[in-house]
């Protein structure tokens, strides 16, 4: 169900002063106060930590949400899309068209 590689692009804007993480690998700590279940919150923070790499592979997605099935991880991704924190994208590469997400700031959260 999950692709082998998911491309990521950063649309969060400038790093806020209260960001957690180092360099380009940061997330907004207010994500923990959003009205979401725990899995999408953890997944959002995990995706933010991979933005510097511009991709995340299936193994790392599964490690971000340990003990979750691929269906549960897909549901967490869909919850983030539903609330405007992720926007699905696709990009043509030498290996075909790869799925991806534009990661947005929690300020764009649509509850």
C-alpha positions as CSV (number, residue, x, y, z in Angstrom):
1,X,0.0,0.0,0.0
2,X,2.8,2.5,0.8
3,X,5.2,3.4,-2.0
4,X,8.9,2.4,-1.6
5,X,9.9,6.1,-1.8
6,X,7.7,9.2,-1.0
7,X,9.1,12.5,-2.1
8,X,8.8,15.5,0.3
9,X,8.9,19.2,-0.3
10,X,9.0,21.9,2.4
11,X,6.2,24.5,2.2
12,X,6.3,25.4,5.9
13,X,8.0,28.8,5.5
14,X,10.7,30.2,7.7
15,X,11.8,28.3,10.8
16,X,10.0,29.7,13.9
17,X,12.0,30.6,17.0
18,X,10.3,27.8,19.0
19,X,11.0,25.1,16.5
20,X,12.3,21.7,17.7
21,X,15.2,20.1,15.9
22,X,18.4,21.1,14.3
23,X,19.1,22.9,11.0
24,X,16.6,22.0,8.3
25,X,15.4,19.1,10.4
26,X,12.8,20.8,12.6
27,X,9.1,20.7,13.4
28,X,6.7,23.1,15.1
29,X,6.0,21.8,18.7
30,X,2.4,23.2,18.6
31,X,1.6,20.1,16.5
32,X,1.1,18.2,19.8
33,X,-1.8,20.5,20.7
34,X,-3.7,20.1,17.5
35,X,-7.0,18.2,17.6
36,X,-5.7,15.1,15.9
37,X,-5.1,11.6,17.1
38,X,-1.6,10.7,18.1
39,X,-0.6,8.8,15.0
40,X,-0.9,11.8,12.6
41,X,0.9,14.1,15.1
42,X,3.9,11.7,15.3
43,X,3.9,11.1,11.6
44,X,3.9,14.9,10.9
45,X,6.9,15.4,13.2
46,X,8.6,12.4,11.5
47,X,8.0,13.7,8.0
48,X,9.4,17.1,9.0
49,X,12.6,15.4,10.2
50,X,13.0,13.9,6.7
51,X,12.4,17.2,4.7
52,X,16.1,17.9,4.5
53,X,16.5,14.6,2.6
54,X,13.5,15.5,0.4
55,X,12.2,11.9,0.6
56,X,11.2,9.2,3.0
57,X,11.2,5.5,2.3
58,X,8.7,3.0,3.3
59,X,10.9,1.5,6.0
60,X,11.4,4.9,7.7
61,X,7.6,5.6,7.4
62,X,7.0,2.3,9.2
63,X,9.7,3.1,11.8
64,X,8.1,6.5,12.5
65,X,4.8,4.8,13.5
66,X,6.1,1.6,15.1
67,X,3.4,-1.1,15.7
68,X,1.1,0.5,13.1
69,X,0.0,-1.4,9.9
70,X,0.6,0.2,6.5
71,X,-3.2,0.8,6.5
72,X,-3.0,2.8,9.7
73,X,0.0,4.8,8.4
74,X,-2.0,5.5,5.2
75,X,-4.9,6.7,7.4
76,X,-2.6,9.0,9.3
77,X,-1.3,10.4,6.0
78,X,-4.9,11.0,4.9
79,X,-5.7,12.7,8.2
80,X,-2.9,15.1,7.6
81,X,-4.1,15.7,4.0
82,X,-7.6,16.2,5.2
83,X,-6.5,18.9,7.7
84,X,-4.3,20.7,5.1
85,X,-0.9,19.8,6.6
86,X,0.0,17.7,3.6
87,X,-0.8,18.2,0.0
88,X,-0.3,15.2,-2.3
89,X,2.1,15.7,-5.2
90,X,3.6,13.6,-8.0
91,X,6.9,14.1,-9.7
92,X,8.3,12.5,-12.9
93,X,11.8,10.9,-12.4
94,X,14.0,8.6,-14.3
95,X,12.2,5.8,-12.5
96,X,8.7,6.9,-13.4
97,X,6.3,9.0,-11.5
98,X,6.8,9.1,-7.7
99,X,4.2,10.1,-5.2
100,X,5.0,12.8,-2.7
101,X,3.7,15.4,-0.3
102,X,4.2,19.1,0.2
103,X,4.5,19.6,4.0
104,X,2.8,22.7,5.3
105,X,3.1,24.7,8.5
106,X,0.7,23.9,11.3
107,X,-0.6,27.4,10.8
108,X,-2.4,26.0,7.7
109,X,-4.2,23.5,9.9
110,X,-7.9,23.3,8.8
111,X,-9.8,21.8,11.7
